Amino acid sequence: MIKRFIKTALLTGIPFGLFMGLFFTLVSGNIVGISAGLLCGLAFGLMIALFTEFQRNKMELKDGIFEGEAIVFQGPANHFFKGEARGGWLTLTPSRLAFRSHGMNVQNQNIDIGLEELADVVPTLTLGLIPNGLRVLLKSGEKQSFVVNNRKQWVKAMMRQSGLWET
């Protein structure tokens, strides 16, 4: 948990701090810019890491059961739905992929995809840059996009569970 907290704080705080430092340097000079960048990055990174851990503790199913089914894999995720990146929890069971919003979104609909509906699971780059995207292609031609941690593990688990990838 501590390692994950620190990683989240650094991966969010450093880019934010650099951006804010650049902004404040342009507006107020080097000393203010560097100081503000460090403070903003530290504060933002800590807030995001705290929020992430709070949501994980709230949503993670520790007993290994999700709505009456065994959990194969689970984790925090964002789901792109009608122009909104909805935060929540993604769960893979022996029969389906389920997304549950954490409730702090405009659109809080559940998503349940039967594994028999899967045509392919593809790792993608979020914003064409960040290697944390997951695209789920359905036999109907529909696409569902997620942002996840450990996307390679998600792809492997989903492909194996759905029978798309024979071991």
DRENVEXSE-538047 format. One line per field, with one value per residue: residue in one letter; residue number from 1; x, y, z of N, C-alpha, C in turn. Coordinates in nm, 4 decimals, decimal comma. Example, Ala and Ser with C-alpha at 12.3 -4.5 7.8 and 13.67 -1.06 7.14 Angstrom:
<atoms>
resn = A; S
resi = 1; 2
nxx = 1,3190; 1,2850
nyy = -0,5690; -0,2250
nzz = 0,7800; 0,7080
caxx = 1,2300; 1,3670
cayy = -0,4500; -0,1060
cazz = 0,7800; 0,7140
cxx = 1,3200; 1,2900
cyy = -0,3300; 0,0030
czz = 0,7800; 0,7870
</atoms>
This chain:
<atoms>
resn = M; I; K; R; F; I; K; T; A; L; L; T; G; I; P; F; G; L; F; M; G; L; F; F; T; L; V; S; G; N; I; V; G; I; S; A; G; L; L; C; G; L; A; F; G; L; M; I; A; L; F; T; E; F; Q; R; N; K; M; E; L; K; D; G; I; F; E; G; E; A; I; V; F; Q; G; P; A; N; H; F; F; K; G; E; A; R; G; G; W; L; T; L; T; P; S; R; L; A; F; R; S; H; G; M; N; V; Q; N; Q; N; I; D; I; G; L; E; E; L; A; D; V; V; P; T; L; T; L; G; L; I; P; N; G; L; R; V; L; L; K; S; G; E; K; Q; S; F; V; V; N; N; R; K; Q; W; V; K; A; M; M; R; Q; S; G; L; W; E; T
resi = 1; 2; 3; 4; 5; 6; 7; 8; 9; 10; 11; 12; 13; 14; 15; 16; 17; 18; 19; 20; 21; 22; 23; 24; 25; 26; 27; 28; 29; 30; 31; 32; 33; 34; 35; 36; 37; 38; 39; 40; 41; 42; 43; 44; 45; 46; 47; 48; 49; 50; 51; 52; 53; 54; 55; 56; 57; 58; 59; 60; 61; 62; 63; 64; 65; 66; 67; 68; 69; 70; 71; 72; 73; 74; 75; 76; 77; 78; 79; 80; 81; 82; 83; 84; 85; 86; 87; 88; 89; 90; 91; 92; 93; 94; 95; 96; 97; 98; 99; 100; 101; 102; 103; 104; 105; 106; 107; 108; 109; 110; 111; 112; 113; 114; 115; 116; 117; 118; 119; 120; 121; 122; 123; 124; 125; 126; 127; 128; 129; 130; 131; 132; 133; 134; 135; 136; 137; 138; 139; 140; 141; 142; 143; 144; 145; 146; 147; 148; 149; 150; 151; 152; 153; 154; 155; 156; 157; 158; 159; 160; 161; 162; 163; 164; 165; 166; 167
nxx = 0,0817; 0,1918; 0,3974; 0,2463; 0,0988; 0,3028; 0,4022; 0,1751; 0,1462; 0,3875; 0,3762; 0,1605; 0,1987; 0,4526; 0,4394; 0,2282; 0,3347; 0,5582; 0,4307; 0,2804; 0,4909; 0,6260; 0,4243; 0,3882; 0,6466; 0,6636; 0,4706; 0,5400; 0,8154; 1,1382; 1,1949; 0,9457; 0,8059; 0,9432; 0,9155; 0,6325; 0,5699; 0,6877; 0,5392; 0,2727; 0,2888; 0,3549; 0,1295; -0,0842; -0,0128; -0,0187; -0,2908; -0,4251; -0,3215; -0,4191; -0,6982; -0,7209; -0,6433; -0,8432; -1,0723; -1,0052; -1,0044; -1,2720; -1,4041; -1,2790; -1,3157; -1,2682; -1,3270; -1,3251; -1,5520; -1,7908; -2,0964; -2,2058; -2,0313; -1,7069; -1,4059; -1,1846; -1,0017; -0,9419; -0,9714; -0,9014; -1,0465; -1,1030; -1,3783; -1,4626; -1,7406; -1,9875; -1,8528; -1,7525; -1,5059; -1,5458; -1,4904; -1,4196; -1,4635; -1,3292; -1,4143; -1,3339; -1,4927; -1,5614; -1,7567; -1,8086; -1,7218; -1,7238; -1,8103; -1,8253; -1,9335; -1,7865; -1,9659; -1,9275; -1,9663; -2,1117; -2,2609; -2,3716; -2,4175; -2,4132; -2,1860; -2,1928; -2,0369; -2,0697; -1,8449; -1,8588; -1,9246; -1,6953; -1,4630; -1,2024; -0,9253; -0,7403; -0,4368; -0,3909; -0,2801; -0,3438; -0,4623; -0,2884; -0,0359; 0,0083; 0,0733; -0,1652; -0,4105; -0,7008; -0,8711; -1,1746; -1,3064; -1,6101; -1,8105; -2,0281; -1,9311; -1,9120; -1,7146; -1,5433; -1,3764; -1,1174; -0,9253; -0,6666; -0,4705; -0,1857; -0,2240; -0,1350; -0,1656; -0,4427; -0,5213; -0,4142; -0,5531; -0,8223; -0,8220; -0,7519; -0,9620; -1,1859; -1,1405; -1,0254; -0,7565; -0,5636; -0,3947
nyy = -0,1192; 0,1291; 0,1604; 0,1753; 0,4073; 0,6037; 0,5828; 0,6642; 0,9266; 1,0430; 1,0021; 1,1585; 1,4028; 1,5082; 1,5717; 1,7605; 1,9501; 2,0378; 2,1586; 2,3599; 2,4961; 2,5979; 2,7644; 2,9517; 3,0535; 3,1919; 3,3855; 3,5058; 3,4981; 3,3340; 3,2417; 3,2418; 3,0826; 2,8306; 2,7606; 2,7601; 2,5633; 2,3330; 2,3181; 2,2998; 2,0640; 1,8747; 1,8977; 1,8356; 1,5759; 1,4321; 1,4655; 1,3351; 1,0745; 1,0108; 1,0240; 0,8189; 0,5903; 0,5953; 0,5483; 0,2953; 0,1414; 0,1669; 0,0439; -0,1979; -0,5450; -0,7577; -1,0139; -1,1778; -1,2218; -1,1132; -0,9856; -1,2444; -1,4006; -1,5471; -1,3565; -1,2860; -1,0922; -0,7562; -0,3970; -0,0379; 0,1868; 0,3940; 0,4604; 0,5321; 0,7006; 0,8284; 1,0805; 1,1257; 1,0550; 0,8196; 0,7509; 0,4569; 0,1097; -0,1819; -0,5105; -0,8449; -1,1450; -1,5029; -1,5026; -1,2456; -0,8990; -0,6315; -0,2981; -0,0617; 0,2465; 0,4924; 0,6662; 0,9402; 1,0678; 1,2154; 1,0429; 0,7415; 0,4775; 0,1209; -0,1082; -0,4097; -0,6700; -0,9579; -1,2307; -1,3901; -1,2138; -1,0847; -0,9848; -0,9038; -0,7877; -0,5076; -0,3477; 0,0021; 0,3432; 0,6035; 0,9196; 0,9028; 0,8742; 0,7844; 0,4758; 0,3170; 0,2399; 0,0467; -0,1276; -0,2715; -0,4818; -0,5672; -0,8386; -0,7350; -0,5106; -0,2881; -0,0734; -0,0536; 0,1586; 0,1798; 0,3086; 0,1759; 0,0345; -0,1750; -0,2856; -0,4906; -0,7212; -0,7164; -0,7549; -1,0117; -1,1668; -1,1268; -1,2255; -1,4940; -1,5793; -1,5437; -1,7200; -1,6391; -1,6429; -1,9049; -2,1084
nzz = 0,0000; 0,0818; -0,1062; -0,3428; -0,2870; -0,2751; -0,5368; -0,6869; -0,5881; -0,6777; -0,9603; -1,0299; -0,8999; -0,9803; -1,2700; -1,2562; -1,0786; -1,2279; -1,4479; -1,3149; -1,1929; -1,4175; -1,5186; -1,3006; -1,2923; -1,5348; -1,4853; -1,2366; -1,1908; -1,1257; -0,8519; -0,7140; -0,8960; -0,8937; -0,6229; -0,5940; -0,7814; -0,6650; -0,4222; -0,5204; -0,6735; -0,4741; -0,3000; -0,4774; -0,5683; -0,3229; -0,2518; -0,4648; -0,4364; -0,1797; -0,2290; -0,4193; -0,2707; -0,0747; -0,2336; -0,3316; -0,0956; -0,0327; -0,2496; -0,3242; -0,3300; -0,0837; -0,0093; -0,2269; -0,3784; -0,6117; -0,6576; -0,6253; -0,7760; -0,8340; -0,8094; -1,0634; -1,1414; -1,0379; -1,0062; -0,9784; -1,2174; -1,5061; -1,7109; -2,0364; -2,1359; -2,3280; -2,3637; -2,1092; -1,8679; -1,6577; -1,3233; -1,1300; -1,0492; -1,1843; -1,2559; -1,3158; -1,3723; -1,3809; -1,5814; -1,6796; -1,7510; -1,5418; -1,4729; -1,2181; -1,1222; -0,9057; -0,8070; -0,8083; -1,0465; -1,3446; -1,5022; -1,3914; -1,4648; -1,4574; -1,6134; -1,7758; -1,9312; -2,1023; -2,1173; -2,3406; -2,5358; -2,6125; -2,8610; -2,8899; -2,6919; -2,6350; -2,5587; -2,5150; -2,5788; -2,3654; -2,4506; -2,6600; -2,5564; -2,2865; -2,1382; -2,0415; -2,1262; -2,2184; -2,4543; -2,5226; -2,7482; -2,8925; -3,0229; -3,1527; -3,2701; -3,1201; -2,9074; -2,6004; -2,3822; -2,1425; -1,8665; -1,6907; -1,4208; -1,4503; -1,7143; -1,8876; -1,7368; -1,7102; -1,9797; -2,0305; -1,8347; -1,9145; -2,1784; -2,1380; -1,9672; -2,1269; -2,3292; -2,5628; -2,5835; -2,5942; -2,3632
caxx = 0,0000; 0,2794; 0,4656; 0,1454; 0,0684; 0,4158; 0,4050; 0,0658; 0,1790; 0,4949; 0,3341; 0,0659; 0,2519; 0,5661; 0,3965; 0,1488; 0,4282; 0,6366; 0,3421; 0,2500; 0,6157; 0,6462; 0,3230; 0,4191; 0,7726; 0,6307; 0,3885; 0,5953; 0,9601; 1,1963; 1,1841; 0,8045; 0,7687; 0,9986; 0,8516; 0,4922; 0,5679; 0,7138; 0,4246; 0,1563; 0,3122; 0,3450; -0,0098; -0,1678; 0,0230; -0,0706; -0,4379; -0,4659; -0,2874; -0,5158; -0,8276; -0,7114; -0,6439; -0,9764; -1,1632; -0,9672; -1,0546; -1,4180; -1,4610; -1,2142; -1,3847; -1,1618; -1,3675; -1,3105; -1,6830; -1,8561; -2,2346; -2,2258; -1,9326; -1,5663; -1,3316; -1,0624; -0,9117; -1,0161; -0,8891; -0,9594; -1,0481; -1,1895; -1,4492; -1,5057; -1,8814; -2,0555; -1,7734; -1,7088; -1,4170; -1,6097; -1,4070; -1,4879; -1,3966; -1,3468; -1,4052; -1,3437; -1,5387; -1,5579; -1,8552; -1,8308; -1,6415; -1,8203; -1,7615; -1,9145; -1,8916; -1,7740; -2,0777; -1,8936; -1,9673; -2,2398; -2,3290; -2,3326; -2,4705; -2,3269; -2,1535; -2,1674; -2,0082; -2,0495; -1,7189; -1,8895; -1,9401; -1,5646; -1,3956; -1,0599; -0,8867; -0,6201; -0,3779; -0,3817; -0,2186; -0,4382; -0,4201; -0,1811; 0,0914; 0,0217; 0,0467; -0,2556; -0,5413; -0,7489; -0,9875; -1,2469; -1,3822; -1,7174; -1,8498; -2,1272; -1,8606; -1,9005; -1,5856; -1,5445; -1,2403; -1,0902; -0,7911; -0,6439; -0,3340; -0,1476; -0,3051; -0,0921; -0,2310; -0,5839; -0,5344; -0,3876; -0,6631; -0,9448; -0,8059; -0,7582; -1,0938; -1,2845; -1,1067; -0,9658; -0,6133; -0,5434; -0,2644
cayy = 0,0000; 0,2462; 0,1707; 0,2202; 0,5455; 0,6870; 0,5811; 0,7496; 1,0657; 1,0902; 1,0036; 1,2682; 1,5276; 1,5630; 1,6455; 1,8771; 2,0473; 2,0960; 2,2481; 2,4767; 2,5702; 2,6730; 2,8703; 3,0560; 3,1166; 3,2885; 3,4924; 3,5745; 3,4876; 3,2034; 3,1977; 3,2103; 2,9713; 2,7040; 2,7323; 2,7255; 2,4341; 2,2277; 2,3081; 2,2507; 1,9237; 1,7964; 1,8968; 1,7633; 1,4344; 1,3741; 1,4601; 1,2294; 0,9455; 0,9874; 0,9943; 0,6873; 0,4873; 0,5967; 0,4802; 0,1541; 0,0795; 0,1672; -0,0378; -0,3278; -0,6577; -0,8347; -1,1532; -1,2538; -1,2468; -0,9958; -1,0149; -1,3890; -1,4686; -1,5362; -1,2492; -1,3277; -0,9764; -0,6339; -0,2799; 0,0916; 0,2118; 0,4954; 0,4098; 0,6415; 0,6793; 0,9492; 1,1999; 1,1376; 0,9515; 0,7889; 0,6751; 0,3483; -0,0165; -0,2818; -0,6453; -0,9572; -1,2693; -1,6091; -1,4869; -1,1091; -0,7839; -0,5386; -0,1685; 0,0060; 0,3838; 0,5227; 0,7517; 1,0824; 1,0975; 1,2613; 0,9214; 0,6355; 0,3493; 0,0028; -0,1737; -0,5532; -0,7278; -1,1022; -1,2673; -1,4481; -1,1012; -1,0276; -1,0195; -0,8810; -0,6951; -0,4453; -0,2386; 0,1259; 0,4590; 0,7096; 1,0461; 0,8713; 0,8913; 0,7158; 0,3323; 0,2628; 0,2220; -0,0880; -0,1235; -0,3979; -0,4882; -0,6654; -0,9020; -0,6472; -0,3981; -0,1838; -0,0648; 0,0056; 0,2002; 0,1950; 0,3400; 0,0825; 0,0021; -0,3127; -0,3226; -0,6191; -0,8251; -0,7157; -0,8183; -1,1548; -1,2283; -1,1248; -1,3155; -1,6319; -1,6084; -1,5464; -1,8245; -1,5811; -1,6728; -2,0406; -2,1217
cazz = 0,0000; 0,0889; -0,2356; -0,4385; -0,2499; -0,3174; -0,6837; -0,7333; -0,5540; -0,7659; -1,1009; -1,0519; -0,8458; -1,0564; -1,3903; -1,2173; -1,0223; -1,3376; -1,5225; -1,2318; -1,1776; -1,5419; -1,5216; -1,2027; -1,3317; -1,6400; -1,4288; -1,1187; -1,1779; -1,0927; -0,7122; -0,6895; -0,9835; -0,8440; -0,4935; -0,6182; -0,8504; -0,5659; -0,3312; -0,5953; -0,7072; -0,3513; -0,2542; -0,5737; -0,5626; -0,1985; -0,2572; -0,5578; -0,3753; -0,0712; -0,2903; -0,4826; -0,1657; -0,0146; -0,3261; -0,3353; 0,0274; -0,0386; -0,3568; -0,3424; -0,2667; -0,0207; 0,0137; -0,3508; -0,4397; -0,6693; -0,6967; -0,6285; -0,8607; -0,7940; -0,8752; -1,1311; -1,1375; -1,0084; -0,9814; -1,0136; -1,3617; -1,5656; -1,8275; -2,1223; -2,1679; -2,3760; -2,3396; -1,9698; -1,8133; -1,5295; -1,2312; -1,0614; -1,0203; -1,2891; -1,2005; -1,4085; -1,3098; -1,4818; -1,6882; -1,7282; -1,7128; -1,4826; -1,4251; -1,1253; -1,0952; -0,7635; -0,7697; -0,8173; -1,1891; -1,3965; -1,5479; -1,2985; -1,5089; -1,4532; -1,7402; -1,7647; -2,0624; -2,0968; -2,1830; -2,4717; -2,6281; -2,6463; -2,9856; -2,8672; -2,5853; -2,6895; -2,4807; -2,5924; -2,5140; -2,3329; -2,5120; -2,7528; -2,4889; -2,1572; -2,1588; -1,9406; -2,1869; -2,2474; -2,5415; -2,5287; -2,8731; -2,8826; -3,1490; -3,2154; -3,3293; -3,0176; -2,8374; -2,4668; -2,3482; -2,0002; -1,8181; -1,5799; -1,3794; -1,4859; -1,8313; -1,9441; -1,6565; -1,7482; -2,1116; -2,0141; -1,7597; -1,9947; -2,2929; -2,0872; -1,9121; -2,2349; -2,4253; -2,6833; -2,5800; -2,5423; -2,2965
cxx = 0,0868; 0,3485; 0,3695; 0,1106; 0,1776; 0,4220; 0,2964; 0,0969; 0,2852; 0,4491; 0,2319; 0,1245; 0,3629; 0,5206; 0,3164; 0,2392; 0,5128; 0,5538; 0,3147; 0,3751; 0,6456; 0,5497; 0,3593; 0,5529; 0,7469; 0,5550; 0,4636; 0,7461; 1,0057; 1,1721; 1,0409; 0,7635; 0,8169; 0,9318; 0,7069; 0,4808; 0,5897; 0,5944; 0,3010; 0,1711; 0,2980; 0,2001; -0,0986; -0,1399; -0,0312; -0,2228; -0,4866; -0,4368; -0,3836; -0,6526; -0,8286; -0,7169; -0,7793; -1,0747; -1,1324; -1,0234; -1,2060; -1,4716; -1,4008; -1,2878; -1,2802; -1,1983; -1,3618; -1,4413; -1,7416; -1,9933; -2,2559; -2,1276; -1,7922; -1,5000; -1,2032; -0,9578; -0,9970; -0,9201; -0,9597; -0,9496; -1,1291; -1,2511; -1,4972; -1,6465; -1,9455; -1,9816; -1,7240; -1,6151; -1,4652; -1,5167; -1,4870; -1,3998; -1,4313; -1,3224; -1,4236; -1,3845; -1,5298; -1,6545; -1,8669; -1,7221; -1,7416; -1,7509; -1,8679; -1,8559; -1,8787; -1,8796; -2,0497; -1,8840; -2,1036; -2,3239; -2,2809; -2,3858; -2,3655; -2,3014; -2,1241; -2,1509; -1,9847; -1,9236; -1,7416; -1,9067; -1,8064; -1,5130; -1,2447; -1,0426; -0,7502; -0,5661; -0,3624; -0,3089; -0,3269; -0,3800; -0,3038; -0,0433; 0,1114; -0,0166; -0,0389; -0,3964; -0,5720; -0,8740; -1,0460; -1,3347; -1,4846; -1,7525; -1,9516; -2,0625; -1,8430; -1,7629; -1,6081; -1,4002; -1,2279; -0,9482; -0,7726; -0,4969; -0,3076; -0,2235; -0,2635; -0,1553; -0,3798; -0,6046; -0,5183; -0,5046; -0,7909; -0,9366; -0,8157; -0,8992; -1,1988; -1,2583; -1,0481; -0,8179; -0,5959; -0,4045; -0,1898
cyy = 0,1266; 0,2685; 0,2258; 0,3678; 0,6396; 0,6955; 0,6729; 0,8964; 1,1217; 1,1030; 1,1126; 1,4023; 1,5898; 1,6348; 1,7717; 1,9873; 2,1150; 2,1968; 2,3756; 2,5618; 2,6548; 2,7911; 2,9846; 3,1247; 3,2226; 3,4085; 3,5746; 3,5646; 3,3531; 3,1563; 3,1572; 3,0882; 2,8378; 2,6647; 2,6867; 2,5904; 2,3191; 2,2076; 2,2515; 2,1030; 1,8337; 1,7843; 1,8145; 1,6132; 1,3664; 1,3629; 1,3484; 1,0918; 0,9120; 0,9501; 0,8539; 0,5758; 0,4802; 0,5204; 0,3305; 0,0824; 0,0695; 0,0619; -0,1769; -0,4358; -0,7538; -0,9813; -1,2387; -1,2846; -1,1142; -1,0374; -1,1646; -1,4670; -1,4505; -1,4231; -1,3067; -1,2168; -0,8539; -0,5180; -0,1511; 0,1141; 0,3370; 0,4320; 0,5298; 0,6123; 0,8133; 1,0766; 1,2190; 1,0227; 0,9239; 0,7052; 0,5663; 0,2269; -0,1173; -0,4194; -0,7481; -1,0801; -1,3799; -1,5885; -1,3463; -1,0124; -0,6796; -0,4113; -0,1080; 0,1437; 0,4051; 0,6220; 0,9005; 1,1260; 1,1521; 1,1398; 0,8033; 0,4975; 0,2392; -0,0462; -0,3199; -0,6084; -0,8769; -1,1396; -1,3316; -1,3397; -1,0454; -1,0781; -1,0054; -0,7845; -0,6402; -0,3394; -0,1155; 0,2334; 0,5634; 0,8416; 1,0258; 0,8712; 0,8001; 0,5684; 0,2712; 0,2392; 0,0764; -0,0741; -0,2633; -0,3932; -0,6003; -0,7208; -0,8179; -0,5297; -0,2823; -0,1900; -0,0002; 0,0381; 0,2275; 0,2456; 0,2559; 0,0834; -0,1412; -0,3634; -0,4554; -0,7348; -0,8322; -0,7876; -0,9689; -1,2246; -1,2346; -1,2203; -1,4615; -1,6681; -1,6225; -1,6575; -1,7707; -1,6129; -1,8088; -2,0509; -2,2429
czz = 0,0000; -0,0456; -0,3415; -0,4137; -0,3008; -0,4697; -0,7404; -0,7082; -0,6485; -0,9110; -1,1316; -1,0093; -0,9281; -1,1839; -1,3562; -1,1630; -1,1290; -1,4170; -1,4425; -1,2089; -1,2995; -1,5494; -1,4267; -1,2307; -1,4381; -1,5848; -1,3240; -1,1014; -1,1237; -0,9499; -0,6792; -0,7713; -0,9327; -0,7128; -0,5124; -0,6877; -0,7545; -0,4732; -0,4010; -0,6293; -0,5865; -0,3051; -0,3472; -0,5687; -0,4384; -0,2003; -0,3493; -0,4989; -0,2619; -0,1268; -0,3502; -0,3786; -0,0960; -0,1030; -0,3334; -0,2124; 0,0279; -0,1361; -0,3708; -0,2639; -0,2134; 0,0016; -0,1124; -0,4215; -0,4876; -0,7194; -0,7181; -0,7136; -0,8047; -0,8723; -0,9335; -1,1209; -1,1100; -0,9875; -1,0184; -1,1641; -1,3919; -1,6884; -1,9078; -2,1716; -2,2028; -2,3355; -2,1978; -1,9350; -1,6717; -1,4432; -1,1629; -1,0449; -1,1292; -1,2296; -1,3112; -1,3290; -1,4150; -1,5985; -1,7460; -1,6830; -1,6645; -1,4375; -1,3362; -1,0944; -0,9450; -0,7173; -0,7785; -0,9629; -1,2283; -1,4362; -1,4627; -1,3373; -1,4952; -1,5950; -1,7087; -1,9053; -2,0427; -2,1726; -2,3198; -2,5778; -2,6768; -2,7807; -2,9689; -2,7503; -2,6243; -2,5934; -2,5697; -2,5114; -2,4885; -2,3817; -2,6087; -2,6902; -2,3672; -2,1728; -2,0476; -1,9945; -2,2175; -2,3333; -2,5517; -2,6533; -2,8619; -3,0204; -3,2245; -3,2887; -3,2317; -2,9517; -2,7018; -2,4313; -2,1991; -1,9802; -1,6930; -1,5389; -1,4241; -1,6083; -1,8939; -1,8681; -1,6884; -1,8816; -2,0988; -1,9442; -1,8428; -2,1128; -2,2483; -2,0429; -2,0213; -2,3363; -2,5545; -2,6950; -2,5151; -2,4826; -2,3446
</atoms>
